């Protein structure tokens, strides 16, 4: 064998070893645990009857959940259980919600009533949520002061029979002592007005005051156009407000 052929053979051997090494490196550490992960996730799901129709498969540490549950919250719970399993790199949640079918208008009304009482007795006058329902898919929009109201609202939606999926577009207002002061001063200016004090009586139907970086927006429903005008005027008179946007709706009681 010539020296040239020997070098070519040696180079080929190094190339083969390199390709084998690359193949081994390409296998993610999580992939080596796929069978173990699938066994653990399957055991977790089997331990709870509400996941009786849910199946799990695993590839490269990614868990794919399929099957059906009767509540949207249980779809979330199944994914949470899988995500907390050792060595899981991610969860693909393809579970369908196969519970009761509720007409969109009826479902929206039920949810609107439920969300009206989120955080009642604490600071719900400073939160605002709006709903839309299409084919059982619920879109929740709004603004929340701390995030606690948002979490409670989404939990109420997820546990409502008939909800197939949830889209959350709720923003959390920036933390600001200036905004906190402006929020309280605006509430005092509105509710101390004799024409508007009645909106503080029903804790589920306050004039909702949203403040973000000095900008005030009023949401909710009032009984007449005069009350809407007065509320906007009172908010506009509060020192420190950069702008006031009056989005109150006039709804006769």
Backbone bond lengths (Angstrom), bond angles and torsions (degrees), N, CA, C in turn:
res aa  C-N    CA-C-N  psi(-1)  N-CA   C-N-CA  omega(-1)  CA-C   N-CA-C  phi
1 X - - - 1.473 - - 1.531 108.54 -
2 X 1.326 116.66 130.18 1.462 120.42 -178.67 1.519 109.96 -73.28
3 X 1.336 114.83 161.81 1.463 120.25 178.89 1.523 111.05 -60.51
4 X 1.364 115.31 -36.46 1.465 119.57 -179.92 1.517 111.31 -64.43
5 X 1.362 116.48 -43.69 1.460 120.38 179.27 1.520 111.68 -65.18
6 X 1.331 116.07 -37.58 1.469 120.42 179.17 1.516 110.53 -62.79
7 X 1.340 115.86 -41.46 1.463 119.84 179.34 1.528 111.21 -65.65
8 X 1.361 115.36 -39.97 1.465 119.21 178.59 1.518 111.47 -64.44
9 X 1.340 116.24 -40.55 1.473 120.35 178.87 1.519 110.89 -64.57
10 X 1.345 115.76 -42.72 1.461 120.50 -179.91 1.526 110.32 -64.26
11 X 1.333 115.74 -40.44 1.471 120.07 178.93 1.526 110.72 -62.97
12 X 1.357 115.83 -40.13 1.455 119.99 177.83 1.512 112.34 -62.64
13 X 1.318 116.69 -38.33 1.464 121.00 179.19 1.532 110.44 -65.62
14 X 1.328 115.22 -42.58 1.473 118.95 178.34 1.526 111.19 -63.88
15 X 1.360 115.59 -38.33 1.457 119.81 179.07 1.525 111.10 -64.15
16 X 1.332 116.72 -41.93 1.465 121.02 179.03 1.513 111.04 -62.95
17 X 1.331 116.26 -43.52 1.470 120.65 178.64 1.525 110.02 -63.63
18 X 1.337 115.67 -40.14 1.465 119.50 -179.76 1.516 111.88 -63.99
19 X 1.340 116.57 -42.65 1.470 120.04 178.83 1.511 111.17 -64.13
20 X 1.324 117.44 -40.19 1.458 121.06 178.03 1.512 110.59 -63.43
21 X 1.339 116.37 -42.07 1.467 120.19 179.05 1.516 110.71 -63.86
22 X 1.351 115.53 -41.51 1.466 118.91 179.70 1.518 110.93 -62.63
23 X 1.334 116.68 -38.36 1.465 120.91 179.04 1.516 110.82 -63.71
24 X 1.326 115.90 -41.11 1.462 119.93 -179.86 1.519 111.15 -68.31
25 X 1.352 115.90 -39.40 1.459 119.82 -179.90 1.524 110.23 -67.84
26 X 1.362 116.48 -36.70 1.464 120.22 -177.51 1.518 112.41 -63.20
27 X 1.307 116.54 -24.60 1.461 119.55 178.33 1.520 108.72 -74.14
28 X 1.334 116.52 115.84 1.455 119.91 -178.12 1.526 110.15 -66.16
29 X 1.339 116.30 149.53 1.466 119.13 177.73 1.521 112.60 -54.24
30 X 1.342 115.51 -35.60 1.471 119.75 -177.87 1.523 111.12 -65.17
31 X 1.351 116.53 -32.41 1.459 119.57 -177.06 1.519 111.62 -61.62
32 X 1.343 116.77 -30.17 1.463 120.17 -179.40 1.523 111.32 -68.21
33 X 1.354 116.20 -15.66 1.463 120.30 -177.22 1.523 112.51 -106.45
34 X 1.333 117.85 10.24 1.467 120.19 -173.83 1.528 112.75 -54.94
35 X 1.329 116.92 -48.04 1.473 119.73 -178.77 1.521 111.23 -63.68
36 X 1.318 115.22 -40.70 1.471 119.92 179.42 1.531 110.45 -64.82
37 X 1.333 116.23 -42.82 1.468 120.72 179.05 1.516 110.74 -62.64
38 X 1.329 116.45 -46.23 1.468 119.77 -177.99 1.519 111.16 -62.09
39 X 1.321 117.21 -40.13 1.462 120.47 178.56 1.521 110.64 -63.26
40 X 1.343 115.99 -43.98 1.468 120.32 -178.07 1.522 111.43 -66.26
41 X 1.334 117.26 -44.40 1.471 120.67 -179.25 1.523 110.36 -65.96
42 X 1.319 116.36 -43.84 1.466 120.44 179.21 1.525 111.04 -60.13
43 X 1.323 116.25 -39.66 1.469 120.69 178.60 1.531 110.60 -64.39
44 X 1.342 117.17 -42.24 1.462 120.74 178.88 1.522 111.14 -62.17
45 X 1.318 116.54 -44.52 1.464 120.33 -178.44 1.523 111.28 -66.75
46 X 1.326 115.67 -40.01 1.469 119.78 -177.84 1.523 111.92 -67.40
47 X 1.340 116.89 -21.28 1.466 120.76 -177.78 1.527 112.57 -73.60
48 X 1.343 117.74 -13.54 1.458 120.89 -178.28 1.527 109.61 -124.73
49 X 1.312 115.10 127.28 1.466 120.21 -173.76 1.526 113.16 -63.15
50 X 1.353 117.68 -28.76 1.470 119.45 -178.61 1.519 113.02 -68.00
51 X 1.340 116.34 -12.21 1.462 119.96 178.05 1.528 111.25 -105.61
52 X 1.323 117.30 22.41 1.456 121.10 -175.14 1.517 114.09 -61.65
53 X 1.339 117.91 -26.32 1.466 121.25 -179.13 1.525 112.82 -104.47
54 X 1.333 116.61 13.87 1.466 120.58 -178.43 1.527 110.12 -100.28
55 X 1.325 116.02 135.47 1.458 122.24 178.65 1.519 109.30 -120.62
56 X 1.348 115.40 152.75 1.457 120.48 179.67 1.518 110.31 -128.66
57 X 1.323 116.34 138.83 1.460 122.42 171.25 1.524 107.15 -130.29
58 X 1.336 116.59 155.57 1.470 120.37 -174.21 1.526 109.93 -135.01
59 X 1.313 115.38 134.51 1.459 121.40 173.74 1.523 109.19 -144.15
60 X 1.337 115.45 123.98 1.469 121.79 -178.54 1.526 111.96 53.83
61 X 1.330 116.14 37.89 1.455 120.64 177.33 1.510 114.81 81.03
62 X 1.342 117.99 -2.63 1.463 122.29 179.31 1.522 108.96 -95.42
63 X 1.325 116.07 122.07 1.466 121.61 -179.86 1.522 109.32 -91.29
64 X 1.316 117.08 128.64 1.463 122.23 173.89 1.524 108.71 -109.22
65 X 1.313 115.93 122.14 1.460 121.98 179.94 1.527 109.36 -103.21
66 X 1.312 116.49 131.47 1.466 122.42 176.88 1.527 108.82 -132.12
67 X 1.335 115.61 174.63 1.459 120.04 -179.23 1.508 110.70 108.29
68 X 1.313 117.27 -154.13 1.461 120.52 -175.91 1.522 111.76 -146.85
69 X 1.344 114.87 156.07 1.464 123.48 174.11 1.525 106.87 -136.29
70 X 1.325 117.10 171.43 1.467 119.14 -176.83 1.522 113.59 -100.10
71 X 1.352 118.30 -9.23 1.457 122.15 177.35 1.526 109.62 -135.03
72 X 1.325 116.02 145.18 1.458 119.27 178.51 1.527 111.36 -61.26
73 X 1.332 117.38 -36.23 1.463 120.55 179.63 1.521 111.23 -58.79
74 X 1.327 116.82 -35.12 1.464 119.65 -179.79 1.527 111.48 -71.09
75 X 1.303 117.04 -28.51 1.459 120.21 172.47 1.527 109.29 -62.57
76 X 1.333 116.30 -44.44 1.462 120.50 177.63 1.525 111.62 -64.56
77 X 1.338 116.04 -40.53 1.464 120.32 -178.60 1.526 111.72 -64.64
78 X 1.322 116.87 -38.29 1.467 120.39 179.14 1.524 110.38 -63.57
79 X 1.318 116.40 -43.28 1.462 120.38 178.71 1.522 111.36 -65.08
80 X 1.317 116.29 -38.53 1.471 120.59 178.82 1.523 110.72 -63.69
81 X 1.336 116.60 -42.60 1.466 120.48 179.13 1.521 110.80 -62.86
82 X 1.325 116.56 -41.37 1.464 120.31 179.32 1.525 110.89 -67.08
83 X 1.317 116.79 -41.39 1.459 121.46 -176.28 1.533 111.60 -64.55
84 X 1.319 116.53 -29.14 1.465 120.37 -178.30 1.527 113.07 -84.69
85 X 1.314 117.71 2.52 1.465 121.65 179.28 1.529 109.55 -79.53
86 X 1.314 116.76 140.69 1.461 121.40 -177.55 1.518 111.79 -57.20
87 X 1.346 116.08 138.53 1.466 125.53 174.68 1.527 114.44 73.09
88 X 1.318 118.20 4.25 1.465 120.60 176.71 1.530 109.12 -73.25
89 X 1.337 115.83 129.04 1.463 121.51 -178.96 1.530 112.57 -94.57
90 X 1.316 116.85 -18.37 1.457 120.46 -179.64 1.516 110.35 176.90
91 X 1.331 115.95 167.61 1.463 121.19 -178.72 1.519 109.48 -131.63
92 X 1.315 116.11 129.38 1.466 122.71 173.58 1.530 106.38 -105.41
93 X 1.330 115.69 109.19 1.465 120.74 -172.40 1.524 110.50 -96.91
94 X 1.325 116.47 100.08 1.467 122.41 -179.89 1.526 111.92 -107.86
95 X 1.316 116.56 17.65 1.468 121.19 179.10 1.528 109.25 -67.01
96 X 1.314 116.81 138.72 1.459 121.29 174.93 1.524 109.65 -101.04
97 X 1.337 115.26 149.23 1.461 120.76 177.63 1.527 107.08 -96.57
98 X 1.320 115.40 110.36 1.466 120.52 -172.68 1.525 112.03 -110.99
99 X 1.310 116.79 28.50 1.458 119.99 -179.74 1.518 111.64 -78.39
100 X 1.331 115.09 -155.86 1.468 120.94 -176.58 1.529 111.13 -61.79
101 X 1.330 116.17 143.31 1.456 122.06 173.71 1.525 108.53 -95.26
102 X 1.316 116.63 118.21 1.459 122.20 -178.11 1.526 107.92 -114.59
103 X 1.331 119.26 132.34 1.471 120.92 177.41 1.528 111.03 -53.98
104 X 1.326 116.41 140.95 1.461 121.28 -174.44 1.519 113.16 -54.32
105 X 1.320 116.83 -45.26 1.460 119.91 -177.48 1.530 111.38 -64.18
106 X 1.309 115.82 -41.22 1.462 120.05 178.70 1.526 110.89 -66.68
107 X 1.324 116.60 -41.38 1.466 120.76 179.58 1.525 110.68 -64.90
108 X 1.327 116.44 -41.97 1.469 120.12 179.56 1.524 111.15 -62.67
109 X 1.337 117.20 -40.14 1.459 120.53 179.56 1.527 111.34 -65.44
110 X 1.322 116.42 -42.42 1.464 120.20 178.46 1.520 111.05 -61.73
111 X 1.321 115.86 -43.40 1.458 119.97 -178.79 1.527 111.54 -69.14
112 X 1.326 116.62 -37.96 1.464 120.17 179.14 1.522 110.43 -61.81
113 X 1.321 116.60 -42.10 1.466 120.78 177.40 1.525 110.78 -64.03
114 X 1.322 116.23 -41.63 1.461 120.98 -179.46 1.521 111.10 -64.76
115 X 1.323 116.84 -45.85 1.453 120.45 -175.69 1.523 113.16 -73.70
116 X 1.333 116.82 -19.70 1.463 119.41 178.12 1.516 111.34 -62.43
117 X 1.318 116.58 -24.64 1.463 120.37 -176.61 1.528 113.26 -103.45
118 X 1.335 117.16 11.98 1.464 119.88 176.58 1.523 109.37 -65.93
119 X 1.313 116.29 126.31 1.466 124.26 177.08 1.525 113.20 62.95
120 X 1.327 117.98 23.57 1.461 120.50 177.56 1.526 109.76 -59.03
121 X 1.330 115.47 137.56 1.459 120.16 179.18 1.507 112.84 90.21
122 X 1.319 117.25 -4.26 1.470 118.58 178.59 1.524 109.53 -118.56
123 X 1.322 118.37 -86.59 1.462 120.05 -178.41 1.521 112.15 -141.14
124 X 1.328 116.57 34.81 1.459 118.21 -176.22 1.519 112.75 -68.13
125 X 1.325 118.60 -14.20 1.466 120.06 174.84 1.521 110.90 -67.48
126 X 1.329 116.91 -14.48 1.459 121.19 -178.30 1.531 112.02 -107.40
127 X 1.318 117.38 14.17 1.458 123.18 174.57 1.523 108.64 -119.98
128 X 1.326 115.57 154.71 1.464 119.03 175.72 1.526 109.06 -146.77
129 X 1.347 116.56 130.03 1.465 121.49 178.74 1.524 109.26 -130.89
130 X 1.321 115.56 140.18 1.469 121.82 176.18 1.519 108.22 -129.27
131 X 1.328 115.92 144.35 1.463 121.65 -173.41 1.524 111.79 -118.18
132 X 1.330 113.61 151.50 1.449 121.33 168.50 1.519 107.53 -144.77
133 X 1.321 117.87 139.90 1.469 121.77 -178.37 1.523 109.04 -130.51
134 X 1.322 116.08 129.31 1.455 121.91 177.72 1.522 108.68 -141.25
135 X 1.343 116.21 114.10 1.467 121.93 -179.85 1.532 111.58 55.53
136 X 1.318 115.62 38.19 1.458 120.40 177.78 1.510 114.53 82.20
137 X 1.334 118.15 -5.25 1.466 122.09 177.20 1.526 108.16 -89.84
138 X 1.328 116.15 121.15 1.460 121.72 -174.68 1.527 110.05 -101.85
139 X 1.322 115.65 126.08 1.458 121.34 173.47 1.520 108.23 -106.00
140 X 1.324 116.20 124.71 1.463 121.32 179.85 1.521 108.13 -114.98
141 X 1.323 115.97 121.16 1.454 121.27 177.18 1.525 108.77 -117.78
142 X 1.321 115.64 162.40 1.449 118.54 176.80 1.508 112.70 147.53
143 X 1.322 114.40 -169.49 1.462 121.81 -178.92 1.521 108.85 -137.54
144 X 1.326 114.64 144.30 1.463 120.48 -176.89 1.525 108.31 -134.61
145 X 1.302 115.76 144.54 1.469 119.46 -174.95 1.519 113.12 -75.43
146 X 1.336 118.00 -38.80 1.468 120.71 -172.50 1.523 114.34 -121.08
147 X 1.313 118.62 -18.14 1.462 121.85 -172.83 1.517 111.98 98.61
148 X 1.323 117.79 -20.04 1.462 120.76 -179.98 1.529 110.53 -70.24
149 X 1.314 116.70 -41.33 1.456 119.97 177.39 1.522 111.38 -64.89
150 X 1.326 116.34 -39.60 1.468 120.69 176.91 1.522 110.89 -59.13
151 X 1.336 116.22 -47.38 1.462 120.09 -177.83 1.520 111.44 -63.55
152 X 1.347 116.59 -40.13 1.466 120.03 179.60 1.527 110.54 -68.32
153 X 1.328 116.87 -39.37 1.463 120.55 179.60 1.531 110.68 -63.92
154 X 1.321 116.91 -45.48 1.466 120.19 -178.98 1.524 111.31 -66.95
155 X 1.339 116.85 -33.86 1.460 119.76 176.63 1.522 110.96 -65.92
156 X 1.328 117.10 -39.97 1.468 120.68 177.33 1.524 110.84 -62.57
157 X 1.322 116.51 -41.04 1.467 120.41 179.63 1.530 110.22 -66.06
158 X 1.326 116.41 -45.50 1.469 120.86 -175.72 1.526 112.37 -64.11
159 X 1.319 117.02 -26.03 1.468 120.77 -178.07 1.525 113.30 -96.48
160 X 1.320 117.36 5.49 1.458 120.47 -179.86 1.528 110.22 -87.14
161 X 1.347 118.99 122.90 1.466 120.69 176.41 1.523 111.41 -57.62
162 X 1.307 116.12 137.27 1.460 121.15 -179.43 1.510 113.94 104.42
163 X 1.342 116.97 -18.67 1.468 120.48 178.98 1.525 109.04 -77.50
164 X 1.335 116.50 124.27 1.466 121.72 -178.18 1.525 112.41 -98.11
165 X 1.326 115.94 -31.06 1.462 120.52 179.74 1.525 107.83 -160.50
166 X 1.337 116.45 161.93 1.463 120.84 -176.60 1.525 109.17 -134.39
167 X 1.324 115.82 131.66 1.464 122.40 173.26 1.527 106.93 -115.75
168 X 1.322 116.63 119.32 1.463 120.72 -177.36 1.525 110.59 -105.44
169 X 1.332 115.12 121.08 1.466 121.67 174.67 1.529 109.37 -120.89
170 X 1.324 116.46 39.91 1.466 121.65 -178.66 1.522 109.04 -91.91
171 X 1.304 116.50 126.07 1.460 120.83 177.29 1.522 109.99 -101.25
172 X 1.317 115.65 151.97 1.464 121.90 178.13 1.527 107.89 -104.76
173 X 1.313 116.14 128.65 1.455 120.90 -175.99 1.525 111.06 -66.98
174 X 1.337 117.58 147.07 1.466 120.29 -178.40 1.524 112.06 -63.86
175 X 1.318 115.10 146.21 1.469 120.30 177.45 1.527 108.27 -73.30
176 X 1.328 116.57 123.63 1.457 120.10 -175.88 1.519 110.39 -161.05
177 X 1.326 116.55 123.82 1.469 120.00 175.83 1.527 110.39 -65.75
178 X 1.330 115.69 -34.13 1.466 119.26 177.72 1.526 110.30 -62.23
179 X 1.336 116.38 -47.20 1.469 119.88 178.99 1.522 111.40 -63.48
180 X 1.342 117.33 -38.97 1.464 120.23 179.30 1.531 110.78 -60.23
181 X 1.327 116.17 -43.43 1.458 119.79 178.75 1.518 111.78 -65.43
182 X 1.321 116.12 -43.12 1.467 120.80 179.29 1.519 110.68 -64.03
183 X 1.315 116.53 -38.27 1.474 122.10 179.82 1.536 110.08 -60.87
184 X 1.318 116.37 -47.33 1.470 120.90 -178.80 1.520 111.56 -67.77
185 X 1.329 116.87 -41.03 1.471 119.58 179.80 1.530 111.00 -65.12
186 X 1.317 116.41 -36.44 1.465 120.00 178.81 1.525 110.80 -68.00
187 X 1.333 116.35 -41.75 1.464 120.32 178.01 1.522 110.70 -61.52
188 X 1.329 116.97 -42.90 1.463 120.89 179.34 1.530 110.84 -63.91
189 X 1.330 116.68 -42.59 1.458 120.21 -178.82 1.523 111.48 -64.26
190 X 1.311 116.83 -37.42 1.457 120.33 -178.85 1.519 111.94 -75.75
191 X 1.303 116.98 -50.87 1.469 119.74 -171.69 1.524 113.34 -78.39
192 X 1.323 118.07 -16.11 1.468 120.12 175.81 1.523 112.38 -83.69
193 X 1.338 115.73 -9.72 1.463 118.46 175.70 1.527 108.42 -74.15
194 X 1.337 118.81 129.57 1.479 121.05 -177.42 1.523 113.43 -56.96
195 X 1.333 118.03 -30.64 1.460 120.43 -178.44 1.526 112.04 -76.92
196 X 1.329 117.10 -19.34 1.468 120.47 -173.47 1.528 113.82 -112.78
197 X 1.311 117.48 -8.40 1.468 120.21 -176.38 1.528 111.94 -61.52
198 X 1.331 116.68 -24.98 1.479 119.79 -179.20 1.525 112.31 -63.59
199 X 1.338 117.13 -22.50 1.468 119.50 -178.76 1.527 112.64 -77.87
200 X 1.311 116.23 -4.02 1.466 119.87 174.77 1.525 111.74 -93.69
201 X 1.342 117.28 -7.26 1.462 121.54 -176.01 1.522 111.65 -72.99
202 X 1.338 117.27 -46.84 1.462 121.48 179.60 1.527 108.36 -91.94
203 X 1.329 117.85 110.25 1.466 120.04 -175.24 1.521 114.22 -65.49
204 X 1.332 116.64 -13.50 1.461 119.35 179.33 1.524 112.26 -91.52
205 X 1.344 117.05 -8.26 1.458 119.27 -175.57 1.529 112.47 -132.42
206 X 1.300 117.49 53.78 1.462 118.77 178.17 1.531 110.52 -80.75
207 X 1.319 115.67 164.34 1.461 119.22 164.54 1.518 105.53 -74.26
208 X 1.302 116.67 120.21 1.469 120.84 -172.26 1.528 109.71 -90.93
209 X 1.314 114.68 129.59 1.461 122.23 -172.96 1.520 108.91 -113.49
210 X 1.325 116.18 111.55 1.458 121.78 -179.33 1.527 107.97 -108.65
211 X 1.320 115.77 126.74 1.468 121.47 -179.17 1.521 109.11 -125.30
212 X 1.322 116.60 127.61 1.459 121.41 177.17 1.525 108.83 -141.64
213 X 1.327 116.04 113.19 1.474 122.17 178.47 1.524 112.20 55.54
214 X 1.333 114.88 42.08 1.455 120.11 176.33 1.508 115.63 84.22
215 X 1.333 117.62 -1.77 1.464 121.51 -179.99 1.533 109.22 -101.52
216 X 1.310 116.64 127.79 1.466 122.98 -174.66 1.524 109.90 -105.68
217 X 1.332 115.57 133.72 1.466 120.92 174.01 1.523 108.11 -128.76
218 X 1.314 116.15 133.13 1.461 121.82 178.49 1.521 109.54 -103.42
219 X 1.341 115.75 129.14 1.462 122.42 176.95 1.529 108.92 -124.52
220 X 1.337 114.60 168.76 1.455 120.07 176.12 1.516 110.69 116.42
221 X 1.326 115.59 -165.26 1.457 121.32 -176.75 1.523 110.13 -128.34
222 X 1.327 115.70 139.93 1.466 121.89 175.43 1.522 108.45 -125.83
223 X 1.323 115.33 166.65 1.464 120.17 -171.50 1.528 114.56 -80.63
224 X 1.337 116.87 -22.17 1.455 118.89 -176.47 1.524 110.55 -158.36
225 X 1.339 115.41 168.20 1.462 121.30 -176.99 1.520 111.83 -66.14
226 X 1.318 117.24 -31.67 1.463 120.40 179.37 1.523 110.93 -63.93
227 X 1.347 117.04 -43.90 1.464 120.20 178.76 1.526 110.97 -62.26
228 X 1.320 116.66 -39.11 1.471 120.07 177.42 1.529 110.17 -61.80
229 X 1.309 116.07 -44.45 1.458 120.68 -178.91 1.530 111.17 -64.11
230 X 1.330 116.27 -43.03 1.478 120.33 -179.51 1.522 110.31 -64.33
231 X 1.332 117.24 -42.72 1.463 120.54 -179.67 1.518 110.99 -60.87
232 X 1.331 116.80 -43.81 1.453 120.04 178.27 1.519 112.26 -64.27
233 X 1.325 115.91 -38.61 1.461 120.60 179.45 1.524 111.13 -66.13
234 X 1.348 116.65 -44.80 1.467 120.06 -179.94 1.532 110.85 -63.39
235 X 1.330 117.26 -42.45 1.463 120.20 178.93 1.525 110.44 -64.04
236 X 1.327 117.10 -37.14 1.457 120.81 -179.28 1.508 113.58 -69.08
237 X 1.331 117.07 -19.45 1.456 121.16 -179.51 1.526 112.76 -88.05
238 X 1.331 117.98 -5.00 1.463 121.05 -177.18 1.529 109.69 -75.72
239 X 1.328 118.39 126.93 1.462 121.18 178.89 1.530 111.17 -62.03
240 X 1.329 116.21 136.22 1.461 120.60 175.93 1.506 114.85 100.66
241 X 1.329 118.15 -14.17 1.467 120.43 -179.76 1.523 109.45 -78.26
242 X 1.341 116.35 121.99 1.457 120.18 178.85 1.525 110.87 -73.83
243 X 1.324 116.20 -45.70 1.459 121.75 177.59 1.521 108.74 -142.78
244 X 1.325 116.46 157.01 1.464 122.40 174.03 1.518 107.92 -132.00
245 X 1.324 116.33 123.63 1.459 121.96 176.96 1.519 108.74 -113.74
246 X 1.304 116.41 121.19 1.465 122.11 -174.66 1.527 109.70 -99.13
247 X 1.337 116.46 101.45 1.462 121.78 179.44 1.524 111.93 -108.18
248 X 1.315 116.60 21.48 1.459 120.77 176.49 1.524 110.57 -62.96
249 X 1.320 116.62 141.22 1.458 121.92 176.63 1.514 109.34 -103.59
250 X 1.314 115.87 142.42 1.469 120.99 177.00 1.523 108.33 -92.31
251 X 1.317 114.51 113.30 1.476 121.35 179.70 1.518 108.37 -130.48
252 X 1.303 116.71 116.19 1.462 120.23 -179.31 1.529 109.50 -70.60
253 X 1.319 115.81 131.05 1.463 120.41 -179.15 1.518 111.51 -79.94
